[in-house]
Amino acid sequence: MKKFLATTMLIIASTPAFAIDATPFFSVYAGAGGWATEVSGDLGGTSTDVEDLGIDDETNNYFYVAFEHWVPVIPNVRLEQSSISTKGTGTISTVFNFADANFTADSEVATEIDITMLDAVLYYEIAMFDVGLTFRQFDVEVEAVGTIGADSGAIRSEEVDGVLPMLYVQTKIDLPFTGLYVTGAANYISYDDKSVTDFRAALGYGIELSIVAEIGLELGYRSFAIDLGDEDDFEGDISFSGAYLGANIKF
């Protein structure tokens, strides 16, 4: 937790946030933070548990910017990038099938997972909710390397990339006379034997700097789960979840 808080505060301190506000007809939002991700699930055709692969929990980053306006029909826009990077080394107790190859039982395997997500969200404000579509650019890379045992030196890797449309909903509720608010957001898609779920919920505190600017801090929980099904011998059902701490600014 100390590592998570130190990393997050460094991100917040080193991330500039600025905008130009000239009219009351649109708003600009920006934010960034750190996300302490715990990994669970399984990987490969034999559904090897990530705990057996020794996958580590890590602190990862995100940032976003959003533009809202009062023009009917034209949607509001939110852009966000999230990165997940983790690796580990473990001794597998059973056969680990990955990338059309088998790592034998009792071998030591080093595994690295890198996921980059770039979201373009088009949404409308409907009552207390923002509702729309997220177009998420995925880049998922996984590499497994045999380090000790019969498969020492064997290297296997797979990559999945593309754009997924996802349902998007978000809400924010201010608690009167406190400066506090609660917020939550979700992205979801399911098709064939695959699914992607991404949701977050947080408690925040906002401070008005002037009539046109407000800064805030959020402490919340985020869970991202990806089930690849049988993707050309690249099977996996993995989730990344944990607390996040972020700063935001509104103009």
N, C-alpha and C positions, 0 to 999 in steps of 0.2 A: 504493500500500500504506500510506503514511503517513496518507493521508486515511481509509482504511478502519480502521486501528488507532485513530486518534484518535476517529473517530465511534463506534466500538464501545465504547471505554473510557468515553466520555461516556454512552452508553446504559446501560452496566452501573452506572456510578456514580450515575446519576440514577433508576434503577429500583428502587423499594422492593420487598422480598420479605418477606412475613411470613405466619405461620400460627399457629393455635392447636392444640397437641397435648395432649390430655388423656388419651388411652388408647393402649395398644399394639395396638389392633384395627384401626387405619387409619393410612394415611400420606398426607401432602400433599407434592407436588412443585411447584416453580415455577421458571421460568427466563426469560431474555431475552438477546438478543444482536444482533449485526450480521452481515450477509451480503453479501459483495462479489460482485455478480452480473455475469457477462459474458454478453452476449446474442448468440445465433446463430440462424440459420434464415431463414425467408422469410415474407412477408406479402402477401396479396392474390391475386386470381385469376390474375395473371401470375407468381406466385411470385417477387416482388422480394426480393432478399437484403437483410437488415437492415443490412449493411455499406454498401450503396448508399444507404440511407436515413439513414446517419450516426447510428444509434442508439448512445447512450453506455452505457458500463458504469457502474453506480451501486452504492452501499452501501444496502441495505434492511434492515428490522428485522423481528423476530419475537418473540413472547412466548407462554408457555403456562402452564397450571396443570393438575395431574392429581390425582385422588383414587383411592386403592387401599384395599381392605378385605378382610376374611377371610370375608365372607358368601357362601356358595355360590349359584350360579345368577345372582345379580345382577352385572352386569358392572362393571368399573372404568370410570372416565370421565376423558378428557383433553380439554381445550379449548385450542385454539391459534389465533392469528391471525398471518398473514404478509401483508406488503404489498410489492408490487413497483411501482416508479414509475421510468420512464426516458423520455428523449426525445432527439431529435437532428434535424439538418438535413443533407440531402445532395442532390446533383445526380444524378438518375436517368438511366441510360444507355439504358433501354428503357421502354416504356409501363408504367405502374404502375396496375393495375386494382384499385380499392378502393371498397367501398360503392356498387356499381353505377355507377361513374364511372371515367373514364380520365384519369390525369395523363400528359401527353405526354412523350416522351423529351427529354432535355436541360433539363427543368424542375427547379427547386429546390423540394423538398418538406420541410416541417417535420412530423415525426411524434411523437406522444406516446402512450405505452402506460401504463395504470394497471390493476393487478390487485390485488384484495383477496380473501383467502381466510380464511374462518372455519371451523375444523374442530371437529366434535364426534365424538370417537372413543369407541366402546364396545368394550371388549376384556376378554379373560380371560388369565390367566397359565397357560401350558401348558409345563411343564418350564422351559427357559431362554428361552422366547419369550413375548411378548405378542401375541396374535392376535385380530383382530376386524374391525370395519367403521368406516370414517371416513365421516361425512356432511359433505361439504365444500360450503359456501356460496360460490359464485363470483360475482364482479362484475368483468367484463373490459370496459374501455373503451379504444378506439383512435381517435385523431383525426389526420387528415392535412390539411395546409394548404399550398396552392401559394403560394410566396413570390416566386419570380422565374421569368419565362418566360411561355409562352402561358397557363398555368393560374394566374397570380398572382391571389390573392384567393379562389380556390376552396377551400371547406371541406367535408370529408366526415368523418363519424364513424359508428361502429358500437358497439353494446354487446351483450354476452352475459352473462346472469346465470341463476342457478338453483342447485339442489342436486344434487350427484353422490354416489352411494354408491361407496366405494372399498375395496378389500381393504387391510388394515393388518397389518403385522408389525413387531415391534421386538425387539431383544435387547440385553443389556448383560452384559459379562463382566469381572469384577474380576481384576486380576493380583495374586496373593498377595503380601503383605508390602511392597507398593510404594505403595499409594494410587492407582495408575493403573488405568484401565479402558478398554476399547474398547466402542463402542456403534454400533448402526446401526438404521435404520428405513426402511420403504418403504410408499408408498401407490400403488395402481395400479387403473386401470379402462380397458377398451377396449370400444367398442360402435359399430356401423355403421362409418363411416369416421373415427371420432374416437377419441382416446386421451389419457389424462393419466397421467404418470409422475412420481413425486416420491420421491427417495431421499436419504439422508444417511448418512455414516459419520464417526466422530470418535474421537479419543483424548482422554481426560479425566483429571483429577486431583481427588480428593476429600479433604477434611479434616474429621474429626469434631470438632465444636464441643463436643458433650456426648453423652450416651447417647441423646438424642432428636433431635439436629440435625446435619446435615452440609452443607457447602458445597462447590461444585466449579467448575472451569473446563473448558471443552471447546474444542478446536481441531479443526475438521473440514471436510468438503467436502459440499456439497449441490447436487443437480441437479434442476431442475423443468422438465418438457417438456410442452407442450400442443399437440396437433394438432387443429384445429377442423374439418378436412375442408372441406366446402362448406356453411357455415352461413349460408344466406340471403345469398350474395355476400360473406360475411365469412370468407374463407379464410385460414389461417395455420398454420404449423408452426414454432413458436418454442421455444427452450430458454433457460433462465436457470441458470447454474452458476457455482460458485466457492467460495472458502474462507469459513468462518464462525467467529466467535469468540463464545462465550456464557458466561454465569454461571448457576449453578443452586443451588437449596437444597432440602433434604429435611427434613421433620419426621416 
